Amino acid sequence: MSWCKGRLFSVAIEPKEVGVKDMFKEIAEHPVPRHARNFIFCFGGISFLLFLVQVVTGIVLAVYYNPTMEGAYQSVMFINDEVFMGKALRSVHNIAANLMLIMVVLHFLRVVFTGAYKPPRQFNWVVGVLLLLLVILFCFTGYLLPLDQVGYWAAIIGTKILGSIPIVGDQLLLLGQAGTKITDHTLMRFFIIHIVVLPVVVIVLLIAHFLMIRKQGISGPL
């Protein structure tokens, strides 16, 4: 507990009362180390910006999306053909997803090559790796939601991979498919994971990630 407290919570539980205005002023005026102004130190921030783009565009797309076997593809076509700037909105959502994955991987590599995973940042390193895995899950669950030929077979392959895991594979296959085959329940399960479960977990981990960066500072240069 003391190990976690020293790495995560000490900033959050400072007894000093700080107003919102003072908090934003302190953040805005906080000095940025000279080496952190290099572009390679911006991959994490760009990833967060792309995540915000995904949240905004994803909320709009979710309004029109129908998570059923018969309605998923038609709703995507409706967004493309009937919704004002729907095709552009889907393109922004898809491109931002791919860019976010690229930026998170680059951020991961920057952390490795600069040794930023070393103490006292090892807990933040674990949180960062979890965020990388969650971004991959984001891409996978979003990939199959249109339920076109590519999405359908992606769902088949993804659930079969779960089923191939030793000992617990059969249970995971049933859990992933919400039954013995791909149905409306399967699609609804992936949709809920994509728009609720993953965003909530990512936001919690991002808050922890930022708090630890705030406490420990930005790692040193190459």
C-alpha positions in Angstrom: 0.0 0.0 0.0 2.8 2.4 0.9 4.5 1.5 -2.4 1.3 2.5 -4.4 0.8 5.6 -2.2 4.2 6.9 -2.9 3.8 6.4 -6.7 0.2 7.3 -7.3 -1.9 9.0 -4.6 0.3 11.5 -2.8 -0.6 14.2 -5.3 -4.3 13.5 -5.0 -4.5 13.6 -1.2 -2.5 16.7 -0.5 -4.4 18.4 2.4 -4.0 21.9 0.8 -7.3 23.2 -0.6 -6.9 24.3 -4.2 -9.6 26.0 -6.3 -10.4 25.0 -9.8 -9.1 28.2 -11.2 -5.8 27.8 -9.2 -5.6 24.2 -10.4 -5.8 25.1 -14.1 -3.5 28.1 -13.6 -0.9 25.8 -12.0 -1.2 23.3 -14.8 -0.9 26.0 -17.5 2.1 27.5 -15.9 3.8 24.3 -15.0 7.3 24.3 -16.7 7.9 21.8 -19.4 11.5 20.4 -19.4 13.4 21.4 -22.5 14.0 17.9 -23.7 10.3 17.1 -23.5 9.6 19.7 -26.2 11.1 17.2 -28.7 8.5 15.6 -31.0 9.2 12.1 -29.8 7.9 13.1 -26.3 4.6 14.2 -27.8 3.3 10.7 -28.9 1.5 10.2 -25.6 -0.3 13.6 -25.8 -1.2 13.0 -29.5 -2.6 9.6 -28.5 -4.8 11.3 -25.8 -6.0 13.9 -28.4 -6.9 11.1 -30.8 -8.8 9.3 -28.0 -10.9 12.4 -27.5 -11.7 12.5 -31.2 -12.8 8.8 -30.9 -15.0 9.6 -28.0 -16.8 12.5 -29.8 -17.2 10.8 -33.2 -18.0 7.4 -31.5 -20.9 9.0 -29.6 -22.4 10.4 -32.8 -22.0 7.1 -34.7 -23.6 5.1 -31.8 -26.8 7.2 -32.2 -27.4 5.7 -35.6 -25.8 2.2 -35.1 -28.1 -0.8 -34.8 -26.3 -3.7 -33.0 -28.2 -6.6 -34.6 -27.2 -9.2 -37.2 -29.7 -7.9 -39.7 -29.4 -4.2 -38.8 -25.7 -3.6 -38.2 -24.6 -3.4 -41.9 -27.7 -1.5 -43.0 -27.2 1.1 -40.2 -23.6 1.6 -41.3 -24.8 2.1 -44.9 -27.4 4.5 -43.6 -24.7 6.5 -41.9 -22.7 6.5 -45.1 -25.5 7.5 -47.5 -28.1 9.3 -45.5 -26.6 11.0 -42.4 -25.2 14.5 -43.0 -21.4 14.1 -43.4 -21.8 10.5 -42.1 -19.2 9.1 -44.4 -16.7 11.8 -43.4 -17.5 11.1 -39.7 -16.9 7.3 -40.2 -13.6 8.1 -42.0 -12.5 10.4 -39.2 -13.3 7.7 -36.6 -11.5 5.0 -38.6 -8.4 7.1 -39.4 -8.1 8.4 -35.8 -8.3 4.8 -34.5 -5.5 3.7 -36.7 -3.4 6.8 -35.9 -4.1 6.3 -32.2 -2.7 2.7 -32.3 0.4 3.9 -34.2 0.9 6.8 -31.7 0.5 4.5 -28.7 3.0 2.0 -30.1 5.5 4.8 -30.9 4.9 6.1 -27.3 5.6 2.6 -26.0 8.8 2.4 -28.0 9.9 5.8 -26.8 9.4 4.8 -23.2 11.5 1.6 -23.9 14.4 3.4 -25.6 14.6 6.2 -23.1 14.4 3.8 -20.1 11.3 5.6 -18.8 10.0 2.3 -17.4 12.7 2.1 -14.7 12.0 3.0 -11.0 10.2 4.9 -9.8 8.0 4.7 -12.9 7.6 0.9 -13.1 3.9 1.1 -12.0 3.2 3.7 -14.6 4.9 1.4 -17.1 2.4 -1.4 -16.3 -0.5 1.0 -16.6 0.9 2.1 -20.0 1.1 -1.5 -21.2 -2.5 -2.1 -20.2 -3.5 1.0 -22.1 -1.8 -0.4 -25.2 -3.6 -3.7 -24.9 -6.9 -1.8 -24.4 -6.3 0.2 -27.6 -5.8 -3.1 -29.5 -9.1 -4.4 -28.0 -10.7 -1.1 -29.1 -9.6 -1.6 -32.7 -10.7 -5.3 -32.7 -14.2 -4.7 -31.3 -14.7 -1.7 -33.6 -13.4 -3.6 -36.6 -16.2 -6.2 -36.4 -19.1 -3.9 -35.5 -20.1 -3.1 -39.2 -20.6 -6.9 -39.6 -19.7 -6.9 -43.2 -17.9 -10.0 -44.5 -14.6 -8.8 -42.9 -16.3 -7.9 -39.6 -18.2 -11.2 -39.5 -15.2 -13.4 -40.0 -13.2 -11.2 -37.6 -15.8 -12.1 -35.0 -15.5 -15.8 -35.8 -11.7 -15.7 -35.7 -11.6 -13.7 -32.5 -14.0 -15.9 -30.6 -12.3 -19.1 -31.9 -9.0 -17.7 -30.6 -10.6 -17.4 -27.2 -11.8 -21.0 -27.5 -8.3 -22.2 -28.2 -6.9 -21.1 -24.8 -6.1 -24.2 -22.7 -8.4 -25.2 -19.8 -10.7 -22.2 -19.9 -11.1 -22.0 -23.7 -14.6 -23.5 -23.9 -15.9 -21.2 -21.2 -14.3 -18.1 -22.8 -15.8 -19.1 -26.2 -19.3 -19.3 -24.7 -18.7 -16.0 -22.9 -17.4 -14.2 -26.0 -20.1 -15.4 -28.3 -22.8 -15.1 -25.7 -23.9 -18.6 -26.8 -22.7 -21.4 -29.1 -22.6 -19.2 -32.3 -22.5 -15.6 -33.5 -25.9 -14.0 -32.9 -27.5 -10.7 -32.0 -26.3 -11.3 -28.4 -22.7 -11.6 -29.6 -22.9 -8.3 -31.5 -24.5 -6.5 -28.6 -21.8 -7.9 -26.2 -19.0 -6.5 -28.4 -20.9 -3.2 -28.9 -21.2 -2.7 -25.1 -17.6 -3.6 -24.6 -16.6 -1.1 -27.3 -18.7 1.9 -26.2 -18.9 1.4 -22.4 -16.5 -1.1 -20.8 -13.3 -0.2 -22.7 -13.9 3.6 -22.5 -14.5 3.5 -18.7 -11.5 1.3 -18.0 -9.3 3.5 -20.3 -10.4 6.7 -18.6 -9.7 5.3 -15.1 -6.2 4.2 -16.3 -5.6 7.5 -18.0 -6.3 9.4 -14.8 -3.9 7.2 -12.9 -1.3 7.5 -15.8 -1.6 11.3 -15.7 -1.5 11.6 -11.9 1.7 9.5 -11.8 3.3 11.6 -14.6 2.3 14.7 -12.6 3.9 13.3 -9.5 7.1 11.8 -11.0 7.6 14.3 -13.8 8.6 13.6 -17.4 11.4 11.1 -17.9 14.8 12.2 -19.0 16.2 12.6 -22.5 17.9 9.9 -24.6 
